[in-house]
Amino acid sequence: MENLSKYMDVNDQHVLYSIVTIILSPLYWNIVGRWERKTKFLTSSFGSKYVACYFIGLTILALGFHRDYRFYELIESQPKSAFLDQDSFKFVGSVLLVVGTILVLTSYWKLGYTGTFLGDYFDILLEERVTSFPFNIFDNPMYIGSTCNFLGLALRCASPSGVIISGFVYLVYWIGLIFEEPYTEEIYRQKNEKSM
């Protein structure tokens, strides 16, 4: 395989922008979610936990769109690989994009807006854990789907740097889950204790 170092210019500002926005998204929603859970500042400021949650959801969406734009800029600014520029890799990229989009959209469909965008941190809790598709296949299908979309686009564009940064996306989500999952489990444990 070709020397990957010649396909990723680490001095390109797009690499830094992409990495920062990839880290910023889960960092933002974890910090804001926990802050809201402890202080209820946004709920009291907006006068409604639903309005506050919808507002935070919009900011998370905006950060996500900005992150995706920065990733696309990275792919466009970095050199391409002749090795990855084959129909087989483009096909795999297309499959990953379809699978990733299905996972993200069906996750959103099952969780709803507030279930997707920190509703549990605003005391907008689901009645029970979602266990139907895609949650019967993956514990965190939105993160898996999002990672598939990054990798799929990187392969479609024959971008080694995009492939590497897609791996970084997965790593960031994995680290985020180390903090998110126990915290969310505790929220629902407290809910179950109150209902007994």
N, C-alpha and C positions, 0 to 999 in steps of 0.2 A: 504494500500500500504506500501511497505517496507520503512524503514527509509532512505531517500535519502542521508542524511549526511554521511552514511557509504559507499556510492557509488561515492563520489567525494572527492578525497584527494587534498585539496587546497594547500598543501605544495609541491605537485608534480610540478616540473619545467615545465612540458608539459602544465599545466593549464596556467601559466604565458606566455609561448611562444605563445600559441594559442590566448590568449586574446590580446597580443601585436600585433600580425600579423593581427588580425581581425580589430583592431583599425587603424593600420598603413596604410592599403590599401586605404580606403576612405579619410583618412587624407592626404595621399600623393597626390592622384589625385586632391583633392580640392585645396591644397596649390600650387602644380605645375601648375595646370590649371589657377588659378587666377594670379599667378606670370607671366606666359606666356602672359596672356591676357593684363596685364598692361605693361610689359617690352618688349615683343617680343624677349627676349634674345635667346631662343632656335631656333626660326625661323631664326634670323640673324646668329646664330652660325652654323646652318646646311645649311643655304642658301636657304631654302625652308620650307614653312609651312607644306607641306605634309611630307617631310622627318622627320621634327621635331615631327610631330604628330605620325608618324609610330614608331619613336624611343620611345616616351613616351608610346605608346600603348604596345610596347614590355616590357618596364619596369613594366607597370601595370600588364601585363600577368604574368611576372616572380614573382611579389609580390603575385599575386593571387595563383599561383601554390605553392609558399612557404607557404602561409596561409593555403591552403588546406592540404598540407603535415603535417603542424603542428597540424591541427585539427585531422587528421587521427592518428598521434602519440598520441594525447591526448586520443582519443577513445581507442586505443590499450593499453595505460598505466594505464587506470582507471579501477576499478572493474565493472563488468557487473551486471545486475539486472535480477533475475529469473522472476520477474513480466513482464519485457519488452521482455524477451526471449520466446515469444509465436509467433505462426504462424500468428496470427492476426496483431500483431505489425510489424512483418517482411513484411507482405503484405502491410500494410499502408506505411511502409518505402519504399518499392519498388514502390508503386504508386506515392509517393512524389518525388522519384528520377526521374521517367519518366516524371511527370508533370513539375518538376523543369528544367530538361534538355530541354524539349520542349520549355518552356518559355525563357530560356537563348538563345538557338540556333535560335529560330524564331525572337527574339528581335535583335540578331546580324544580321540575314539575312535582316531584314527590315532597320536597321540603317546603315549597312555596317561598315567597320573597323573604318573610321574616325568619323562616327556618334556614334559609341560605345566608342571610346577612345579619348574623349575630343576634337574632331574636332571643335566644336563650340568655344572653347577657343582659337583655332588657326585661327579663321575666316574661317573655312571650314564649312559652314552652309548648312543645308538641305533646300530644296526649301520650304517645308511646314512641319507642324507637322505630324508625322506618326500617323494615326488613325485606321489602319487595325490591324488584329490579330498579336500579342497579346495585342497591345496597346488599342484596343477597350474593353478589359476586365479589364486591370490594367494600371494605369498611369506609373508604374515602374516595368514592368514585369521581367526585369533582376534581380532586387533586390529580388522580390518575388520568382523567380525561384531559385536563389542562396540560399536563406533561406530554400526553400523546399529541396534542395539537401543536405544541412547540416543536417537538421532534418531527412530526409530520411535515410541518412547514419547512424546517431545516433540510429534510431529505428532498422535498419537492424542489427546493432551490439549490440543491447540491452544495450546501454550506457546512463545511467542517466546523467552523466556529459556532454555527447554530446548533449543531449536534452536541458540541461540548457544553454550550450554555444551557441546552435542554437538560443535560445531566445535572447541571447546577440548579435548575428549577426544581428537579426532583429532590435534590439534597435539601434545598431551602424548605420545601413542603414537608419533608420528613422531619427536619428539625422543628418546624412549627408544630407538627403533630405531637411531638414530645411534650410541648407545653399545653396545647389545646385539649387533647383527649382527656387527661386527668382532670383538668379544670371543668370541662363540660360534664364529665361523669359526676363530679362533686355537685354541680348545679342540680342535676337530675336526682341524685341521691337525697339532697336536701328537700327537693319537691316531694319525693316519695315518703320521706319521714313526716313531712307536714300533712300529707293526705292520710296517714295512718291514724 
